[in-house]
Amino acid sequence: MPRGANIARLDQTAAAAFSKQLQETLNAVPAHTWYAVPSGALIFVNERAADYGGLPNDHPLRFGIDIGASWDAHIPFLHPDDHEETRRVWSNCLRTGSAGEVTYRIRNASGEYRWFIGRAEPLRGSDGTLLYWIGVNLDVEERMQAIKALRKSEEELRQILDLTPQCIVVFGPNRERIFMNRIALDYLGVTLDEWINRRVTGKGPSEIHPDDEKRIQAQWDRALSSGSDFETEHRIRKADGSHRWFLATHHLMRDEDGKPLRWHVACTDIDDRKRHQETLQRENAALRAEIGRSSMFDEIVGSSEPLRKVLAAVDKVALADSTVLILGETGTGKELVARAIHRRSKRAARPFIGVNCGAIPASLIASELFGHEKGAFTGATQRHLGRFEAANGGTIFLDEIGDLPPDIQISLLRVLQEREIERVGGDKPIPVDVRVLAATHRDPEKLVSEGKFRQDLFYRLNVVPITMPPLRERVTDIPVLTEYFIARFSKRVGKKIGTIKKGTMEVLQAYSWPGNIRELQNVIERAIILSDTETFVVDEAWLKRQPGIVHQNGGAALSGALLAHEKEAIETALAESGGRMSGPAGAATKLGMPVSTLDSKIRRLGIDKYRFRSK
């Protein structure tokens, strides 16, 4: 036999041995494996693949026999929808001699299809010659079904979000643009791809109003750094170039390990509300200007020398933002002074919150002033913001400051010193920017000497003291006050009072008015209610002066006769209101005093308020 024939026989023997070893190896692999000749013709599939396809035990592909098949002979075993992509990938591998990968569905012996990932790698000799194509098909049916279910779920979610009557936006953990619902896209007049590419390319108009951009960027920077949810109010550009106000609530979703995943943003249109607020602000500004022109100090009526000194002090202190302590007997108008200070201050556009410290139970005053957290005490079912937080940026008026319990005095001192509060049940200080105006009818220095009021708190409050004079020191103001109250109450009850009975003004000016302006107000209202003519007259019996009245700093001690007069006035008001205490037609309104004060007087005077109730 020629030498060349022997070499050829040896090569064939080696190739056969290699092929057998390759087949054994591929049969041991726990996947569907195969190999093909360089032309791409499939000549072997391992036992797993053969059994899956239902090949007979004597089929040539089980033994690595070249059956002369074409490079795409396996395509008919695939799902029709996968033929084109598989041909493209496999032909590219054959053309370039490089590896390739494709996902397709393969039919099994029962005629059913399952998803596989097919990977083909070239096997080359030591000289680089292509010997075989080695392939593996990995079953990914469950994965593909899971992906399909996930896509269906995502599609359903997208449909829900598209139908949600809000603009919904989804960002990545670093504010990468991911999704925007149909409502939002229609508002902006863009497609999802256009919106995403705007951030990447920087092309196209900004969605946020230029005046809001820096503020919103700063809020995003803080949120990205802290990982905290936040809210913003800003204007968003519409497709037609106009802007509308939105409230955007930003919520950060995290994975099980706490790693940020997505920012979900819900935008609610608040443009109508904002424009209504702006209109109200303009109207309020105009109203304040009109009030300022028509009444220099609102309801503080009079021109006596003692009152002019008070109003001059109000003018000076209003713009100073200092703490003011307003002193004076009950009924002199301390709250009117506080409101006048606020309205002439730089905080006039912000809230004015009044608190009667003497009318709040000691157990609740901390919660009322500073707020409380949910669960701070029995009944605290949710977070409650106190009066200081409600007055943030504005003014808080603490009336009857002398009635504050010692522990609340300490908390108030901290507010004045540190400009921060702490809610009941809370553990974090909350900064507040509030101007404090305080008032009391008591002598604060006497309270300090008796140990009932902290000296350091008194010094903090007494930065600028203002003392309201009692009405007995403002006798010249009584005529103008009388005319003011006559006009006010006659209009309220629908009566026309044209004249004042001769001698009535002398009677009013001769009385000492231990209840001050509040008492004068009540007497005039009672006279108008009981009047049957257009002439204003006051029953002198209501104003009998008693020698037992002694005026003190902080109030007047009423004699027995005056107590009887007060009792008569209360009983008259109760009879007219049918025993009703509160409301526009209640006895408290008729007498011009708080319901709590009236109730206290009723108990002190021993009046049976129930006998006046309508049958």
C-alpha positions in Angstrom: 0.0 0.0 0.0 1.4 3.4 -0.9 2.7 5.6 2.0 0.1 8.4 1.2 -2.8 5.9 1.6 -1.5 4.8 5.0 -1.3 8.5 6.2 -4.8 9.1 5.0 -6.1 6.0 6.8 -4.3 7.2 10.1 -5.9 10.7 9.7 -9.4 9.1 9.3 -8.8 6.9 12.3 -7.7 9.9 14.5 -10.7 11.9 13.3 -13.1 9.1 14.1 -11.6 8.7 17.5 -11.8 12.4 18.1 -15.4 12.4 16.9 -16.3 9.6 19.3 -14.7 11.3 22.2 -16.5 14.5 21.4 -19.8 12.7 21.2 -19.2 11.1 24.6 -18.3 14.5 26.1 -21.4 16.2 24.7 -23.6 13.4 25.9 -22.4 14.0 29.4 -23.2 17.7 29.3 -26.5 18.4 31.2 -27.9 20.4 28.3 -28.9 20.0 24.6 -25.6 20.0 22.7 -24.7 19.4 19.1 -21.9 19.9 16.6 -21.8 20.6 12.9 -19.2 20.5 10.1 -17.6 23.8 8.9 -20.3 24.2 6.3 -22.9 24.4 9.0 -24.5 21.0 8.4 -25.7 19.4 11.6 -24.2 15.9 12.0 -24.6 15.2 15.8 -27.0 15.9 18.7 -26.5 14.5 22.1 -28.9 12.1 23.7 -30.8 14.9 25.6 -31.5 16.8 22.4 -32.3 13.6 20.5 -34.8 12.4 23.1 -36.4 15.9 23.3 -36.9 15.9 19.5 -38.1 12.3 19.5 -35.4 11.0 17.2 -35.4 7.2 16.7 -32.6 5.3 18.5 -31.0 4.5 15.1 -31.2 8.1 13.7 -27.8 9.1 12.1 -27.6 12.3 14.2 -27.3 10.2 17.4 -24.1 8.7 16.0 -22.4 11.7 14.4 -22.9 10.5 10.8 -22.7 13.1 8.0 -26.1 12.8 6.4 -25.3 15.5 3.8 -27.8 17.9 5.3 -27.8 21.6 4.4 -26.6 24.4 6.8 -30.2 25.3 7.7 -31.7 21.9 7.8 -32.6 22.3 11.5 -34.7 25.4 10.9 -38.0 23.5 10.4 -37.7 22.2 14.0 -38.1 25.8 15.2 -41.2 27.9 15.7 -42.1 29.7 12.4 -41.8 33.1 14.1 -38.2 32.4 14.9 -37.0 31.2 11.5 -35.9 34.6 10.1 -33.9 35.7 13.1 -32.2 32.2 13.4 -31.2 32.2 9.8 -29.7 35.7 10.1 -27.6 34.8 13.1 -26.5 31.4 11.9 -25.5 32.6 8.4 -23.5 35.5 10.0 -21.6 32.9 12.0 -20.8 30.9 8.9 -19.8 34.0 7.0 -17.5 35.4 9.6 -16.4 32.3 11.4 -17.4 33.9 14.8 -19.5 32.7 17.6 -23.2 33.6 17.7 -26.3 33.4 20.0 -30.0 33.4 19.4 -33.2 32.8 21.4 -35.7 30.5 19.8 -38.5 28.0 20.4 -37.8 24.3 19.5 -40.5 21.7 18.9 -40.4 18.6 21.0 -41.7 15.1 20.2 -45.2 16.0 21.2 -45.3 18.9 18.9 -45.0 21.5 21.7 -42.5 24.4 21.7 -40.2 25.5 24.5 -37.8 28.4 24.6 -34.1 27.9 24.4 -31.0 30.0 24.1 -28.8 28.6 21.4 -25.0 29.3 21.4 -22.6 28.2 18.6 -18.8 28.3 19.0 -16.2 27.5 16.4 -13.8 24.7 17.3 -10.4 25.1 15.5 -7.3 23.1 15.1 -3.8 24.2 16.1 -3.3 25.8 12.8 -6.5 27.8 13.0 -8.4 25.6 10.7 -12.2 25.3 11.5 -12.9 21.7 12.5 -16.4 21.8 13.9 -19.1 24.1 15.2 -20.0 23.2 18.8 -23.4 24.3 20.0 -25.5 24.2 23.2 -29.2 24.9 23.7 -30.2 25.9 27.2 -33.8 25.5 28.2 -35.1 29.0 29.3 -38.8 28.3 29.1 -39.5 29.2 32.7 -37.5 32.3 32.5 -39.2 33.4 29.3 -42.6 32.8 30.9 -41.6 34.8 33.9 -40.5 37.6 31.6 -43.7 37.4 29.7 -45.7 37.6 32.9 -43.6 40.5 34.1 -44.1 42.3 30.8 -47.9 41.7 31.0 -47.9 43.0 34.5 -45.8 46.0 33.4 -48.2 46.6 30.6 -51.2 46.5 32.9 -49.5 48.8 35.3 -48.7 51.2 32.4 -52.4 51.1 31.4 -53.4 51.9 35.0 -51.0 54.8 35.2 -52.0 56.1 31.8 -55.6 56.2 33.1 -54.7 57.8 36.4 -55.9 61.4 36.4 -52.5 62.6 37.5 -49.1 63.2 35.9 -47.0 60.2 37.0 -43.3 60.1 36.4 -40.7 57.5 37.3 -37.0 58.3 37.7 -34.0 56.1 38.4 -32.1 56.4 41.7 -30.0 59.2 40.3 -32.9 61.0 38.6 -32.5 59.0 35.3 -35.6 59.4 33.2 -37.5 56.0 32.9 -41.2 56.5 32.5 -44.0 59.1 32.2 -47.7 58.3 31.9 -49.9 59.3 29.0 -51.5 62.2 30.9 -48.1 63.8 31.5 -46.8 63.1 27.9 -49.9 64.7 26.5 -49.5 67.7 28.8 -45.9 68.2 27.6 -46.8 67.3 24.0 -44.0 64.7 23.6 -43.4 61.0 23.2 -41.8 58.9 25.9 -38.6 58.6 23.8 -38.5 62.4 23.2 -38.9 63.1 26.9 -36.1 60.7 27.9 -33.8 62.0 25.2 -34.3 65.6 26.3 -32.3 64.9 29.5 -29.6 63.1 27.5 -29.2 65.6 24.7 -30.1 68.7 26.6 -32.2 69.8 23.6 -35.7 71.2 23.8 -37.3 73.6 26.3 -37.1 73.0 30.0 -40.3 71.6 31.5 -39.9 73.6 34.7 -40.6 77.4 34.8 -37.3 79.4 34.8 -38.1 81.0 38.1 -38.5 77.6 39.8 -35.6 75.7 38.3 -32.9 76.6 40.9 -35.2 75.9 43.8 -36.3 72.5 42.4 -32.7 71.5 41.6 -31.7 72.3 45.2 -34.5 70.2 46.6 -33.6 67.3 44.3 -29.9 67.6 45.4 -30.9 67.4 49.0 -33.2 64.5 48.4 -30.6 62.5 46.4 -28.1 63.1 49.2 -30.4 62.2 52.0 -32.6 59.6 50.3 -35.7 61.3 51.8 -39.2 61.7 50.3 -40.1 65.3 49.6 -42.8 67.6 48.0 -42.4 70.5 45.7 -44.7 73.2 44.3 -43.6 74.5 40.9 -44.8 75.4 37.5 -44.5 73.0 34.5 -44.5 74.1 30.9 -47.4 72.9 28.8 -47.2 72.0 25.1 -48.6 75.4 24.1 -45.9 77.2 26.1 -48.1 78.2 29.0 -47.3 77.1 32.6 -49.5 75.6 35.3 -48.8 75.0 39.0 -48.4 71.4 40.2 -47.8 69.8 43.6 -45.3 67.0 43.1 -44.9 64.3 45.7 -41.6 62.4 45.4 -41.4 58.9 47.0 -38.2 56.8 46.9 -38.7 53.0 46.5 -35.9 50.8 47.9 -35.0 47.1 47.5 -34.9 44.6 50.4 -31.4 45.8 51.3 -32.4 49.4 51.4 -30.7 50.3 48.1 -32.5 53.0 46.2 -34.4 51.7 43.1 -36.8 54.2 41.7 -38.2 57.7 42.4 -42.0 57.7 41.9 -43.4 61.2 41.4 -47.2 62.1 41.4 -48.0 65.6 40.2 -51.4 67.1 41.1 -52.6 70.2 39.2 -53.0 73.0 41.8 -53.0 75.9 39.4 -56.6 77.0 40.2 -55.8 76.9 43.9 -52.6 78.9 43.5 -54.3 81.5 41.3 -57.1 81.7 43.8 -54.5 82.2 46.6 -52.8 84.9 44.6 -56.1 86.7 44.0 -56.9 86.5 47.7 -53.5 87.9 48.6 -54.0 90.8 46.2 -57.5 91.4 47.7 -56.1 91.2 51.2 -53.3 93.6 50.4 -55.9 96.0 49.0 -58.1 95.5 52.0 -55.3 96.1 54.4 -54.4 99.3 52.5 -58.0 100.4 52.7 -58.2 99.7 56.4 -55.0 101.5 56.9 -56.4 104.6 55.1 -59.8 104.5 56.7 -58.8 103.6 60.3 -55.3 104.3 61.5 -55.5 101.6 64.1 -58.4 99.4 63.1 -60.8 99.0 66.0 -58.6 101.0 68.5 -60.9 104.0 68.7 -60.1 107.2 70.5 -57.8 110.2 70.6 -57.1 110.8 74.3 -53.6 111.5 75.4 -53.0 108.1 77.1 -54.2 106.3 74.0 -52.0 108.4 71.7 -49.0 107.4 73.7 -49.9 103.8 73.3 -50.4 104.1 69.5 -47.1 106.0 69.2 -45.4 103.1 70.9 -47.1 100.6 68.6 -45.9 102.5 65.5 -42.3 102.4 66.8 -42.2 98.7 67.9 -44.2 97.2 64.9 -41.2 97.1 62.5 -38.6 96.1 65.1 -39.7 92.4 65.3 -39.0 92.5 69.1 -41.0 90.7 71.8 -43.7 92.9 73.3 -45.4 92.5 76.7 -48.8 94.2 76.7 -50.1 95.0 80.2 -53.5 96.3 81.3 -56.8 95.5 83.0 -59.2 93.1 81.6 -61.3 94.5 78.8 -58.9 97.3 77.8 -58.2 95.9 74.3 -54.8 94.2 74.6 -55.5 91.9 71.7 -56.3 94.8 69.5 -52.9 96.3 70.2 -51.3 93.0 69.4 -53.1 92.8 66.1 -52.2 96.4 65.3 -48.5 95.6 65.9 -48.8 92.5 63.6 -50.5 94.4 60.8 -47.9 97.1 60.7 -45.0 94.6 60.9 -43.0 92.9 58.2 -44.9 89.8 59.0 -48.3 91.3 58.1 -48.8 88.9 55.2 -48.2 85.9 57.4 -50.5 84.3 60.1 -51.5 86.0 63.3 -52.3 83.2 65.9 -54.0 84.2 69.1 -53.9 81.9 72.2 -55.7 82.4 75.5 -53.4 80.6 77.8 -55.9 80.9 80.7 -58.6 79.1 78.7 -56.7 75.9 77.9 -56.5 73.1 80.5 -53.0 72.7 81.9 -52.8 69.1 80.6 -53.4 70.2 77.0 -51.5 73.5 76.8 -48.2 71.9 75.8 -49.9 70.1 72.9 -51.8 73.2 71.9 -48.7 75.4 71.8 -46.1 73.0 70.5 -48.0 70.1 68.9 -47.7 66.4 69.5 -46.6 63.2 67.7 -48.9 60.3 67.0 -49.1 58.1 70.1 -47.6 60.7 72.4 -50.5 60.2 74.8 -53.9 58.5 75.0 -56.1 59.9 72.2 -53.1 61.2 70.1 -54.2 59.2 67.0 -52.3 61.4 64.6 -49.6 64.1 64.5 -50.9 67.5 65.6 -49.2 70.8 64.7 -49.2 73.3 67.5 -49.9 77.0 67.4 -46.2 77.9 67.1 -45.9 75.9 63.9 -49.2 77.4 62.6 -47.8 80.8 63.2 -44.4 80.1 61.5 -43.3 83.2 59.7 -45.9 85.3 61.4 -46.9 86.3 64.9 -48.3 84.5 67.9 -50.2 86.3 70.6 -50.1 84.7 74.1 -52.9 86.2 76.1 -53.0 85.7 79.9 -49.3 84.7 79.9 -49.4 84.8 83.7 -51.5 81.7 83.8 -48.9 79.5 82.1 -47.8 76.4 84.2 -44.1 76.3 85.3 -43.1 73.5 82.9 -44.6 75.4 79.9 -42.8 78.5 81.0 -39.5 76.6 80.6 -40.5 75.4 77.1 -41.5 79.0 76.1 -38.2 80.3 77.4 -36.5 77.8 75.1 -38.5 79.0 72.1 -37.5 82.6 72.8 -33.8 81.7 73.3 -33.3 79.0 70.6 -36.1 79.7 68.2 -37.1 76.1 68.1 -39.8 73.9 69.6 -40.2 70.2 70.3 -43.5 68.4 69.9 -44.9 66.4 72.8 -43.6 62.8 72.2 -41.1 64.0 69.7 -37.3 63.9 70.0 -36.2 66.3 67.3 -36.1 70.1 67.6 -38.1 72.0 65.0 -37.0 75.5 64.1 -39.7 78.2 64.1 -39.6 81.8 63.0 -42.3 83.4 65.1 -42.6 86.9 66.7 -44.0 86.6 70.2 -46.5 89.1 71.6 -47.7 88.4 75.2 -50.3 90.0 77.4 -51.6 89.7 81.0 -53.9 91.6 83.2 -51.8 90.7 86.2 -48.7 92.4 87.7 -45.9 90.3 86.3 -43.3 91.6 88.7 -45.6 90.6 91.6 -46.0 87.1 90.1 -42.2 86.8 89.8 -41.7 87.8 93.5 -44.3 85.3 94.5 -42.5 82.5 92.6 -45.4 82.0 90.2 -43.5 83.3 87.1 -40.0 82.7 86.0 -37.8 85.8 86.2 -35.7 84.9 83.2 -38.9 84.4 81.1 -40.2 87.8 82.3 -37.0 89.5 81.1 -37.3 87.8 77.8 -40.9 88.9 77.3 -40.5 92.4 78.7 -38.3 93.7 75.9 -40.8 96.4 75.0 -43.6 96.8 77.5 -46.8 98.6 76.5 -49.5 99.4 79.1 -53.1 99.9 77.9 -54.8 102.6 80.0 -58.1 101.7 81.6 -61.2 103.4 80.3 -61.6 105.6 83.4 -58.3 107.3 82.3 -59.7 107.8 78.8 -62.9 109.7 79.6 -62.6 111.9 76.5 -62.7 108.8 74.3 -66.1 107.6 75.7 -68.2 109.7 73.2 -66.4 108.5 70.1 -66.4 104.9 71.5 -70.1 105.2 72.2 -70.9 106.4 68.6 -68.7 103.6 67.2 -70.5 100.9 69.1 -73.9 102.3 68.4 -73.2 102.2 64.7 -71.8 98.7 64.9 -74.6 97.1 67.0 -77.5 98.9 65.5 -76.4 97.6 62.0 -76.1 94.1 63.4 -79.6 94.0 64.9 -81.2 95.9 62.0 -82.1 99.0 64.0 -81.7 102.7 63.1 -80.4 104.8 65.9 -80.4 108.5 65.0 -79.9 110.4 68.2 -78.5 110.0 71.7 -80.7 111.1 74.6 -79.6 114.3 76.3 -77.6 113.6 79.5 -76.7 110.0 78.4 -73.2 110.9 77.5 -72.6 112.6 80.9 -73.8 109.5 82.6 -71.5 107.3 80.6 -68.5 109.6 81.3 -69.3 109.7 85.0 -69.1 106.0 85.4 -65.8 104.3 86.4 -66.1 101.3 84.0 -64.4 98.6 86.0 -64.9 96.3 83.1 -63.4 98.8 80.7 -64.2 98.9 77.0 -65.7 95.5 77.1 -68.2 96.6 79.7 -69.0 99.7 77.7 -69.5 97.6 74.6 -71.9 95.2 76.5 -73.9 98.1 77.9 -74.4 99.8 74.6 -75.3 96.5 72.8 -77.9 95.8 75.6 -79.3 99.2 75.3 -79.7 98.9 71.5 -81.3 95.5 71.8 -83.8 96.7 74.4 -84.5 100.0 72.6 -88.0 100.6 71.1 -87.1 104.0 69.5 -84.5 105.6 67.3 -83.0 107.3 70.3 -80.1 105.7 72.2 -80.6 105.7 76.0 -78.9 103.8 78.8 -80.7 102.9 82.0 -78.8 104.7 84.8 -79.5 101.8 87.1 -77.1 99.7 85.1 -74.3 102.2 86.0 -74.8 103.0 89.7 -71.4 103.7 91.2 -70.7 102.0 94.5 -68.2 103.3 97.1 -66.9 99.8 97.5 -65.2 99.7 94.1 -61.4 99.9 94.5 -59.3 100.0 91.3 -56.1 97.9 91.4 -53.3 97.2 89.0 -54.8 94.3 87.1 -58.5 94.8 87.6 -61.3 96.1 89.8 -62.8 94.6 92.9 -66.6 94.6 92.3 -68.9 95.5 95.1 -72.0 93.6 96.0 -74.2 96.0 94.0 -72.0 95.7 91.0 -72.1 91.9 91.2 -75.8 92.2 91.3 -75.7 94.4 88.2 -73.5 91.9 86.4 -75.8 89.0 87.4 -78.8 91.0 86.0 -77.0 91.6 82.7 -76.1 87.9 82.3 -79.6 86.7 83.2 -81.0 89.2 80.6 -78.7 87.9 77.9 -79.6 84.3 78.8 -83.3 85.0 78.7 -83.0 86.7 75.3 -80.9 83.8 73.9 -83.2 81.1 75.3 -80.4 79.8 77.5 -78.1 79.3 74.6 -74.5 80.1 75.5 -72.6 80.1 72.2 -73.2 80.9 68.6 -74.1 84.2 66.9 -77.3 84.6 68.9 -75.9 83.1 72.2 -75.5 84.9 75.5 -71.7 85.1 75.2 -71.9 86.9 71.9 -74.5 89.3 73.3 -72.3 90.1 76.2 -69.1 90.3 74.1 -67.1 87.8 76.1 -65.8 84.2 75.5 -68.0 81.3 76.4 -65.5 80.1 78.9 -65.5 83.4 80.7 -69.3 83.6 80.7 -69.6 80.1 82.1 -67.1 81.0 84.9 -69.2 84.0 85.8 -72.4 82.0 85.8 -70.9 79.5 88.3 -69.4 82.3 90.4 -72.7 84.2 90.6 -74.8 81.1 91.2 -77.0 81.5 88.1 -79.1 78.6 87.0 -78.6 78.8 83.2 -80.9 75.9 82.5 -84.1 77.7 83.7 -83.7 80.1 80.7 -83.8 77.3 78.1 -86.8 77.4 75.7 -89.4 74.8 76.4 
